[in-house]
Amino acid sequence: MDTSATKPSKKLLLISLLIFALEYIGIIGSYWLFDGRAGDASLTISRYVGLNLWSSLLFCAGNMAIVVLSVYYLLTKAQSRGFVWRFLMYVFIGAFMALSISPHVPDESMPATIHRCFAGIMFVAMVLIGVTQMARAERKITLAYSMLFVIYAIFFCVCDAMRLDFFMNGIFWFESAYLFAFFGLILLPEGCE
């Protein structure tokens, strides 16, 4: 493996993760510290974001930077990945962009419906990316992590679809784990080559 090609790829993905982590900490931290919602795990990240215009705009701006970095990565660094993996990444990025533009506002209006639709597409694409990466894994660590991710992803999607009480009461933590685990998945050596 040529590590010189992997380092710029990892750098793009790490910058994307850093942007997401900063907006996540900034938005959720603000609501937990200054809005009396400390520890409320019954709201999704998107519901937190949609509470106010400032958080919706910040989330959208940060996510558009992630979209640009991700598309650049796919066009320039991910050519060795299979067609299916790249296609699913484009589906993921498209859904991520669409849900970022349409915040999950509290009043259940059209933007919230659009957001939920694209969030579902994004979460399913993430599962399929995990399956694809698992099928192509050449290293044991990639295979093991991909398998664990896919198991968790299926658990997440099933629990979300069934609206199970224990899951919905702690959805913030379950969703956070799913999103950050996905970043871990694509940061694996075979995920960013």
C-alpha positions as CSV (number, residue, x, y, z in Angstrom):
1,M,0.0,0.0,0.0
2,D,1.3,3.5,-0.9
3,T,1.0,5.5,2.3
4,S,1.6,8.7,0.5
5,A,-1.7,8.4,-1.3
6,T,-3.5,7.4,1.9
7,K,-2.3,10.4,4.0
8,P,-4.0,13.1,1.9
9,S,-7.2,11.0,1.9
10,K,-7.1,10.6,5.6
11,K,-6.5,14.3,6.0
12,L,-9.6,15.2,4.1
13,L,-11.7,12.7,6.1
14,L,-10.2,13.9,9.4
15,I,-11.0,17.5,8.5
16,S,-14.6,16.4,7.7
17,L,-14.8,14.6,11.1
18,L,-13.4,17.6,12.9
19,I,-15.9,20.0,11.2
20,F,-18.8,17.7,12.2
21,A,-17.5,17.2,15.7
22,L,-17.1,21.0,16.2
23,E,-20.6,21.8,15.0
24,Y,-22.0,18.9,17.0
25,I,-20.3,20.1,20.2
26,G,-21.1,23.7,19.6
27,I,-24.8,23.2,18.9
28,I,-25.6,20.5,21.4
29,G,-23.4,22.1,24.0
30,S,-25.1,25.4,23.6
31,Y,-28.6,23.9,24.0
32,W,-27.4,21.8,27.0
33,L,-25.7,24.7,28.7
34,F,-27.8,27.7,27.9
35,D,-31.3,26.4,27.0
36,G,-32.1,24.2,29.9
37,R,-31.9,20.9,27.9
38,A,-28.8,19.4,29.6
39,G,-28.8,15.7,29.2
40,D,-32.0,15.5,27.2
41,A,-31.3,12.4,25.1
42,S,-34.9,12.2,23.6
43,L,-34.1,14.6,20.8
44,T,-32.1,13.6,17.8
45,I,-29.2,15.7,16.7
46,S,-31.4,17.1,13.9
47,R,-34.2,18.1,16.3
48,Y,-31.6,20.0,18.3
49,V,-30.3,21.7,15.2
50,G,-33.9,22.6,14.1
51,L,-34.7,24.4,17.4
52,N,-33.5,27.8,16.1
53,L,-32.4,29.5,12.9
54,W,-28.8,30.0,14.1
55,S,-28.2,26.3,14.7
56,S,-29.9,25.4,11.4
57,L,-27.6,27.8,9.5
58,L,-24.5,26.7,11.4
59,F,-25.2,23.1,10.8
60,C,-26.0,23.7,7.1
61,A,-22.8,25.7,6.6
62,G,-20.6,23.1,8.3
63,N,-22.2,20.3,6.5
64,M,-21.7,22.0,3.1
65,A,-18.0,22.2,3.8
66,I,-18.1,18.4,4.6
67,V,-20.0,17.8,1.3
68,V,-17.3,19.7,-0.7
69,L,-14.5,17.8,1.0
70,S,-16.2,14.5,0.6
71,V,-17.0,15.0,-3.1
72,Y,-13.4,16.2,-3.7
73,Y,-12.2,13.0,-1.9
74,L,-14.4,10.8,-4.0
75,L,-13.3,12.4,-7.3
76,T,-9.6,12.4,-6.5
77,K,-8.7,9.9,-3.9
78,A,-11.2,7.1,-3.9
79,Q,-10.7,5.8,-7.4
80,S,-9.4,2.4,-6.1
81,R,-12.6,1.8,-4.3
82,G,-15.3,-0.2,-6.1
83,F,-18.1,1.4,-8.1
84,V,-20.8,0.3,-5.6
85,W,-18.9,1.8,-2.7
86,R,-18.4,5.1,-4.5
87,F,-22.0,5.1,-5.7
88,L,-23.3,4.6,-2.1
89,M,-21.0,7.3,-0.9
90,Y,-22.5,9.7,-3.4
91,V,-26.0,8.7,-2.2
92,F,-24.9,9.3,1.4
93,I,-23.4,12.7,0.5
94,G,-26.5,13.7,-1.5
95,A,-28.9,12.8,1.3
96,F,-26.6,14.5,3.9
97,M,-26.6,17.6,1.8
98,A,-30.4,17.6,1.4
99,L,-31.1,17.0,5.1
100,S,-28.7,19.8,5.9
101,I,-30.6,22.2,3.8
102,S,-34.0,21.2,5.2
103,P,-33.8,21.4,9.0
104,H,-35.9,19.2,11.3
105,V,-38.0,22.1,12.6
106,P,-40.2,21.5,15.6
107,D,-43.5,22.2,13.9
108,E,-43.4,19.1,11.6
109,S,-43.7,21.3,8.5
110,M,-42.5,20.4,5.0
111,P,-38.8,21.0,5.8
112,A,-39.1,18.5,8.7
113,T,-40.7,15.9,6.3
114,I,-38.0,16.4,3.7
115,H,-35.4,16.1,6.4
116,R,-36.8,12.8,7.7
117,C,-37.0,11.4,4.2
118,F,-33.4,12.1,3.4
119,A,-32.2,11.1,6.9
120,G,-33.7,7.7,6.2
121,I,-32.0,7.4,2.9
122,M,-28.7,8.5,4.5
123,F,-28.9,6.0,7.3
124,V,-29.7,3.1,4.9
125,A,-26.8,4.2,2.6
126,M,-24.5,4.0,5.7
127,V,-25.6,0.4,6.4
128,L,-25.0,-0.5,2.8
129,I,-21.6,1.2,2.7
130,G,-20.7,-0.9,5.8
131,V,-21.9,-4.1,4.1
132,T,-19.8,-3.2,1.0
133,Q,-16.7,-2.5,3.0
134,M,-17.2,-5.7,5.0
135,A,-17.5,-7.7,1.7
136,R,-14.3,-6.2,0.3
137,A,-12.3,-6.2,3.6
138,E,-8.7,-7.5,3.2
139,R,-7.6,-6.9,6.8
140,K,-9.0,-8.5,9.9
141,I,-9.5,-5.1,11.6
142,T,-11.5,-3.8,8.7
143,L,-13.6,-6.9,8.6
144,A,-14.3,-6.9,12.4
145,Y,-15.1,-3.2,12.6
146,S,-17.3,-3.3,9.5
147,M,-19.2,-6.3,10.9
148,L,-19.7,-4.6,14.2
149,F,-20.8,-1.4,12.4
150,V,-23.3,-3.3,10.2
151,I,-24.8,-5.1,13.2
152,Y,-25.2,-1.8,15.1
153,A,-26.6,-0.1,12.0
154,I,-29.2,-2.8,11.5
155,F,-30.1,-2.5,15.3
156,F,-30.3,1.3,14.9
157,C,-32.5,1.2,11.8
158,V,-34.9,-1.5,13.2
159,C,-35.2,0.3,16.6
160,D,-35.8,3.6,14.8
161,A,-38.4,2.2,12.5
162,M,-40.2,0.5,15.4
163,R,-40.0,3.6,17.6
164,L,-39.1,1.5,20.6
165,D,-39.4,3.4,23.9
166,F,-35.9,2.6,25.3
167,F,-34.4,3.7,22.0
168,M,-36.5,6.8,21.5
169,N,-35.7,8.0,25.0
170,G,-32.0,7.7,24.4
171,I,-32.0,8.4,20.6
172,F,-29.4,11.2,20.9
173,W,-26.8,8.7,22.2
174,F,-27.7,6.0,19.7
175,E,-27.6,8.4,16.8
176,S,-24.4,10.0,17.9
177,A,-22.8,6.5,18.2
178,Y,-24.0,5.6,14.7
179,L,-22.7,8.8,13.0
180,F,-19.3,8.8,14.7
181,A,-18.9,5.0,14.1
182,F,-19.6,5.7,10.4
183,F,-16.7,8.2,10.4
184,G,-14.6,5.5,12.0
185,L,-15.6,3.0,9.3
186,I,-14.6,5.3,6.4
187,L,-11.3,6.2,8.2
188,L,-10.2,2.5,8.4
189,P,-7.2,1.9,6.1
190,E,-9.3,0.2,3.4
191,G,-12.1,2.8,3.8
192,C,-10.0,5.7,2.7
193,E,-7.7,4.2,0.1
